[in-house]
Amino acid sequence: MCRRVVITGIGCVTPLGTTVPELWKNLVAGKSGVGRTTIFDASNFPTKISAEVRNWSVADAGLEAAEWADRSRHTCFSAGAAQQAVSESGVVGTVDPTRFGVYLGAGEGGQDFDNFSQMMSAGVQGGTLDMRAFVQSGLKLLDPKAELEQEPNMPAGYLAAMFNAQGPNVNCLTACAASSQAIGEATEIIRRGEADVMLSGGAHSMIHPFGVTGFNLLTALSERNDEPERASRPFDKDRDGFVLGEGAAMLVLEEYEHARQRGATIHGELLGYGTTADAFRITDTHPEGRGGISCLKMALADAGKDVSEVDYINAHGTSTAVNDRVESLAIRQVFGTYADKLPVSSTKSMTGHLIAAAGATELIISLMAIRHSILPPTINYETPDPECDLDYVPNVAREAKCRVAISNSFGFGGQNISLVVGAI
């Protein structure tokens, strides 16, 4: 049995908009959500910029702020995005709770950097670590609830309770591919008949000292600190790394007949899902793009689509030297001469890189491109790179027919996901 899967609700909390209409409006206008980092003091870091969610509270999504005050930043984002998506779908009360599940690609929760620093200060005696003093300090300082909030599965648990979703409840964390993989796997659950509705997507915030330190050590982040809005520049020859973002995006996936019978508004259909591994290096994609190539081919085959039927690709497009070159190569290898006619853009040029939440956000953007027949641009594209030779919809949004779109997510560890969505 392979049942059709459609999308009946969407919601987001991102640096460029905390609702889908706001996000789409700013994307089409070519605006940037990047600025100076304010969540913590980043003045001593090589990278001092990020794409933060600013001036937002769970209360904006109709939730009780006090109830969520002690929960991780990304958990609050997930609740806000899910509230939007589920409310729009109207699915609650129409589905057996045991046939309603949650599948997220959510990252780790907030890191208690301040208290950890105090623990280290208490534990360092005469230049060596006194483990007894370190532990005793931690037992006094650390909040057990805050420690629990660090677990990646917490957002999925909260969402299940919010909507009485008693079916499958899963979280995967495959780096930048996490929420796309969650959507693909949630789709398979519905296709197999194990659930009728799945709330799926992702949430993440790594804008904290540990997160920025790690990516700086990997030399993955842009250091264009004096020009934050111009820092994320996918496929541009002068790109120097990605900009770290945060947020959440959620979709209600529903079996087609279930949605049709209740008269639901349908945003589009999840047509194809491809998932592969580079099986190469932890931080580098295979130089010949073998993982991306096989992933795209798998997704197209699953969707039953020929390359000429694809109207748009929302690229992973991180603005790193290796990713942009290899993804461009993979697209050209799969699409052949049709690649010259195929628009490809990276909306990370505007939103920054939302890590685990990136894929779900970009799938929603792909759905909006189909709905409005407008392709969002790749901003900050100024100097072409001979190794990136596709049509990247440079700098200005473009009106164009769009019935079928692909969203790519290629993560650290060599995880590759491609999702094919289409109008219905």
FENKA-V31111 format. One record per backbone hydrogen bond with DSSP energy under -1.0 kcal/mol. NH is the residue of the N-H (numbers start at 1). CO is the residue of the C=O. If there is no record, write none. Layout:
nh->(NH;NH)
co->(CO;CO)
//
This chain:
nh->(3;6;7;8;11;13;14;17;23;24;25;26;27;28;29;30;31;33;35;37;45;50;51;60;61;62;63;71;76;77;78;79;80;81;82;83;84;85;86;87;88;89;90;94;99;100;101;102;103;104;105;107;109;113;116;117;118;119;120;121;122;123;124;125;128;130;131;134;135;136;137;138;139;140;141;142;147;148;149;150;151;154;157;158;159;160;161;162;163;165;166;166;167;170;172;177;178;179;181;182;183;184;185;186;187;188;189;190;191;192;193;194;196;197;198;199;200;201;202;204;208;212;213;214;215;216;217;218;219;220;222;225;227;230;231;236;237;239;241;242;245;247;248;249;250;251;252;253;254;255;256;259;260;261;262;263;264;267;269;270;271;271;272;274;276;278;289;293;294;295;296;297;298;299;300;301;302;303;304;305;309;310;311;313;314;315;324;325;326;327;328;329;330;331;332;333;334;335;336;338;339;340;341;344;345;349;350;351;352;353;357;358;361;362;363;364;365;366;367;368;369;370;371;372;373;375;378;388;395;396;398;400;405;406;407;408;409;411;413;414;416;417;418;419;420;421;422;423)
co->(191;254;268;252;250;248;17;14;19;20;21;22;23;24;25;27;26;350;50;48;42;35;244;57;58;59;58;68;72;73;74;75;76;77;78;79;80;81;82;83;84;85;86;91;96;97;197;168;199;170;201;203;150;111;112;113;114;115;116;117;118;119;120;128;125;123;129;130;131;132;133;134;135;136;137;138;143;144;145;147;148;151;153;154;155;156;157;158;159;160;97;164;100;102;104;174;175;356;177;178;179;180;181;182;183;184;185;186;187;188;190;189;99;99;253;101;251;103;249;247;206;208;209;210;211;212;213;214;216;215;242;223;224;227;228;233;383;236;319;220;353;204;13;202;11;200;9;198;6;196;4;255;256;257;258;260;259;7;422;5;269;420;420;418;416;414;286;289;290;291;292;293;294;295;296;297;298;299;300;300;306;307;404;343;406;345;320;321;322;323;324;325;326;327;328;329;330;331;332;335;336;337;338;391;313;346;347;347;348;243;354;355;357;358;359;360;361;362;363;364;365;366;367;368;369;398;393;385;378;394;375;373;421;312;419;314;417;415;282;411;276;409;274;407;272;405;269;403)
//
